[in-house]
Amino acid sequence: MKKKVIVIGGGIGGLSSAISLAAEGYQVQVLEANERIGGKCNIRSGAGYSFDTGPSILTMPWTLEQLFTRAGRKLSDYLTIKRIEPQWRTFFEDGVSIDLKGDLPDMLAEIDRISPEDKSGFLDYLHYSSQIYELCTKSFYQKSLAGLKDLRTLHSFKELLAMDPMKSMNQATKKYIRDPHLQQLLDFLVMYVGSSPYQAPSCLITTCLRSIWSWRSLC
């Protein structure tokens, strides 16, 4: 007899949990208080108009691919994921605008147009971000963490120091990038996950790496 599980909340997290549990043989029931499932990823319609209520971009498409694979399905049979370019266009009060582009040569050309001296620093910034990202894949991106004790079980002390925990994201950005426009653009990406670049630890710099090279539009 199958074990029964009740998942409270039919948002993306709840639905992902329900799918994973069902794939492992559980009998799953999802309870949702709203009129439809989806959580923040939803739609509202009225007077002939429709509006997305939540995110229309996906920074880590492989997480959905892994979910569908666990369930014995193919993501492409249910969703069309399209690359968009430019991914982001930022306008500043002084008239400067910067496009965020997914291909490195194009992004370097955009930086060269704004601040040529920051091209090499940007490459160093990405290298710094990628190192922290690789470390985070051992913990933050794999499971829920309750605190430092959980981190210590998944990382060596050397790895924890390599995450540069004493720096804020803004401090890390300023270490590599000089132009204030580029600094503000890169710092803003962490605000997309609800954090302040002046208070968030530098390990959240990985959001920049994901955002620049993983943005996709969901259709």
C-alpha positions in Angstrom: 0.0 0.0 0.0 1.3 3.4 -1.0 2.2 5.8 1.8 0.1 9.0 1.7 1.6 12.5 1.7 -0.1 15.8 1.9 1.7 18.9 0.4 0.4 22.2 1.6 0.8 24.9 -1.0 0.7 24.4 -4.8 3.5 26.9 -5.7 6.6 25.9 -7.6 8.2 24.4 -4.5 5.1 22.5 -3.5 4.5 21.2 -6.9 8.1 20.2 -7.3 8.0 18.3 -4.0 4.7 16.6 -5.0 6.1 15.5 -8.3 9.3 14.1 -6.7 7.4 12.3 -4.1 4.9 10.8 -6.6 7.9 9.6 -8.7 9.2 7.8 -5.7 5.9 5.9 -5.2 4.0 8.0 -2.7 0.3 8.9 -3.0 0.4 12.7 -3.0 -2.4 15.2 -2.4 -1.7 18.9 -2.9 -3.7 21.5 -0.9 -3.9 25.0 -2.3 -5.9 27.9 -0.8 -6.0 30.0 -3.9 -8.2 29.6 -7.0 -5.4 28.0 -9.0 -2.0 26.4 -8.4 1.3 28.0 -9.4 2.0 30.4 -6.5 3.9 33.4 -7.7 4.2 31.9 -11.2 0.6 32.6 -12.1 -1.7 34.7 -14.3 -4.5 37.2 -13.7 -7.1 38.1 -16.3 -9.8 40.7 -16.6 -11.4 43.2 -19.0 -9.7 41.5 -22.0 -6.2 41.7 -20.5 -3.9 39.1 -19.0 -1.0 39.7 -16.7 1.8 37.4 -15.4 2.0 37.7 -11.6 5.4 36.4 -11.1 8.7 35.5 -12.8 9.0 35.2 -16.6 12.7 34.3 -16.5 14.5 31.1 -15.5 18.0 31.2 -14.3 18.6 27.5 -13.6 16.7 25.6 -16.3 18.5 22.4 -15.4 16.7 22.2 -12.1 13.4 21.7 -13.9 15.0 19.3 -16.4 16.2 17.2 -13.4 12.7 17.3 -11.9 11.0 16.1 -15.1 13.7 13.4 -15.5 13.0 12.1 -12.0 9.3 11.8 -13.0 10.2 10.0 -16.3 9.1 12.9 -18.4 10.8 15.4 -20.8 10.6 19.1 -20.0 10.5 20.0 -23.7 7.2 18.1 -24.0 5.6 20.6 -21.6 7.5 23.9 -21.9 9.2 25.9 -24.6 12.2 27.7 -23.2 13.6 30.5 -25.4 16.8 32.5 -25.1 16.3 36.2 -25.2 18.8 38.9 -26.2 19.6 41.3 -24.8 18.6 39.8 -21.5 18.4 43.1 -19.7 18.6 46.8 -20.7 19.4 49.2 -17.9 18.9 53.0 -18.1 20.6 55.5 -15.8 19.6 59.0 -14.9 22.7 60.5 -16.7 21.6 58.9 -20.0 23.9 55.9 -20.0 22.3 52.6 -20.9 23.8 49.1 -20.7 22.7 45.8 -22.2 23.3 42.6 -20.4 24.2 40.0 -23.0 24.5 36.2 -22.8 27.6 35.7 -25.0 30.9 36.7 -23.4 32.4 38.4 -26.5 29.2 40.6 -26.8 29.2 41.4 -23.1 32.9 42.4 -23.3 32.2 44.6 -26.2 29.4 46.3 -24.2 31.7 46.8 -21.3 34.4 48.2 -23.7 31.8 50.8 -24.9 31.1 51.9 -21.3 34.4 51.4 -19.5 37.3 49.8 -21.4 39.4 49.6 -18.3 36.9 47.2 -16.7 37.1 44.5 -19.3 39.9 42.5 -17.6 38.3 43.2 -14.2 35.0 41.7 -15.4 36.8 38.5 -16.4 38.3 38.3 -13.0 34.9 39.0 -11.5 33.4 36.1 -13.4 36.3 33.8 -12.3 35.7 34.8 -8.7 32.0 34.2 -9.1 32.5 30.8 -10.7 34.7 29.6 -7.9 32.1 30.5 -5.3 29.4 29.0 -7.5 31.2 25.6 -7.7 31.5 25.6 -3.9 27.8 26.5 -3.5 26.8 23.5 -5.6 27.9 21.3 -2.8 25.5 22.9 -0.3 23.2 25.9 -1.1 22.0 24.5 -4.4 21.6 21.0 -3.2 19.6 21.1 0.1 18.1 23.3 2.7 20.5 24.6 5.3 19.6 25.5 8.9 22.8 27.3 9.7 26.6 27.3 10.0 26.6 23.8 11.5 25.0 22.4 8.3 27.6 24.3 6.2 30.5 22.8 8.3 29.3 19.3 7.6 29.3 20.0 3.8 32.4 22.2 3.5 36.0 22.2 4.8 37.1 25.3 6.7 39.2 26.2 3.7 36.2 26.1 1.4 34.2 28.3 3.8 36.9 30.9 3.7 37.0 30.7 -0.1 33.3 31.8 -0.1 34.7 35.2 1.2 32.1 35.4 4.0 33.4 38.7 5.4 32.7 40.7 2.3 29.3 42.0 1.1 28.4 41.6 -2.5 28.9 45.3 -3.1 32.4 45.1 -1.7 33.2 42.1 -3.9 31.9 43.9 -7.0 33.9 47.1 -6.2 37.1 45.0 -5.9 36.9 44.1 -9.6 34.7 46.7 -11.3 35.5 50.5 -11.2 32.7 52.0 -13.3 29.8 53.0 -11.1 27.2 52.1 -13.8 28.5 48.6 -14.1 28.8 48.3 -10.3 25.2 49.2 -9.9 24.0 46.9 -12.7 25.9 43.9 -11.3 24.8 44.7 -7.7 21.2 45.0 -8.7 21.1 41.3 -9.8 21.1 40.1 -6.2 18.1 42.3 -5.5 16.2 40.0 -7.8 16.3 37.4 -5.0 15.2 40.0 -2.4 18.6 40.8 -0.9 20.6 44.0 -0.5 24.1 44.1 -2.1 25.3 46.1 0.8 24.3 43.5 3.4 24.2 40.2 1.5 27.3 38.1 1.7 29.5 37.9 -1.3 28.6 34.2 -1.9 25.3 35.6 -3.5 27.5 36.9 -6.2 26.8 33.6 -7.9 23.4 35.1 -8.8 25.3 37.3 -11.2 27.0 34.4 -12.9 23.7 32.5 -13.2 21.8 35.6 -14.4 24.3 36.6 -17.1 24.6 33.2 -18.7 21.5 31.3 -17.8 18.5 33.6 -18.3 15.7 32.1 -20.4 12.2 33.2 -21.2 9.4 30.9 -20.3 6.6 30.5 -22.9 
